[in-house]
Structures are given as structure tokens and as C-alpha cells.
Amino acid sequence: MRCFECGGEVIQTLGSVRMTKKDGSLIIFKGIALSQCRQCGEQYIPGKWAEKIGELMRKEDTLVPREIISVPVIALG
């Protein structure tokens, strides 16, 4: 497979998918098998994972995190 963005080689890898909840908070799905371009880093999520993540996001109020991390936020301006 070639990258739709730059034409680079796409490889299979494990990665993370970041989504934003309705309230603006961030959810990170870790350990997702996805395709990633070696050249530009563009990521492609396979259909089965996209469906599962979509299903979970529709029920975001029932999500129970396995891990909670602290992220620094810097305001510019």
C-alpha cells in the first residue's frame, strides 16, 4: 500500500488513536493495529478498529479508563 498523502511506503504497526469527547476532554486508545506511512507519518485505521472506536465514542459516558495521565497545557496569548 502507498500513502494517499505523499506516496510513501505504508507499514503495519501498533499505535495510538486520540479522540475528543463532547466535553473537550481527550481519550487515547492505545495498542491499535494500524497502517502508518514511513515517510510522512500519516496513519490509517483499519475498518474494524474504526468501527469499534466509533461505537465506544457513541457510549463515551460509560467508558472506564484503564489509565489516567496528566498532560500539561500551555496557553499562548
N, C-alpha and C positions, 0 to 999 in steps of 0.2 A: 504494500500500500504506500502511496505517496501523500504527502501533506497537501491539503487543499489550499493552505495559505502560502507556502513557499516552495513546494515541490520536493522538499527534503524527505529522507527515509524515515518511516514511521516504525517504531518498535513496540513490543508488548512490555509493559512494566506495571508495577504497583504504585499507586499514588493516592492523593487526597483530593476530595471534591469539596469546595466551600460553597455554602448556600446561606442566604439571608432569610431569617424568619420575618413574619409580618411586623413584629415589633422592632425590627432592625438588628436584633442580635444575630450572631454568626454561629453556624453549625458546620462542623468539619466531619465529613465521612472519611475515615482512614482505611487503608488497605484495599482500595478498589483496583481491580484489574482493569487497566485502560491502555490505550494506544497513545504514544507520545512521539512527536517529531524530534529527531536528534538535532536538527538544525535550529529551529525557532522555538521549540518547547510547546507548541500547540498540543492540547490534549483532546482526545476523542473518547467519550464514554460509551461503551457498548450498550445496546438497547436494553438488555436485561437489567443492567445496573441503573440506567436512566429511569426505567420504569419503577424499580424498587425505591430509588431516591425520591421520585415524584410521589409515589404512594406514601412514603414516610412523611414528606413535607406537607401533604394534604392533611395528615393527622399530627401535625407538629406539636400540638398541645399534649399529646400522650408520649412524646419521645422522652426516654430516660437516658441521660448521658452516662457513658462508662468512665468518662474522664472530664474534668473541668480544668481549663487552663486560664491563666491571667495574661492579658495582652495589653501592653502599654499603648495609649492613644495620645498622639501629639497634635495639638491644634495649631495650625498656621494661620496667622492673620487675625 
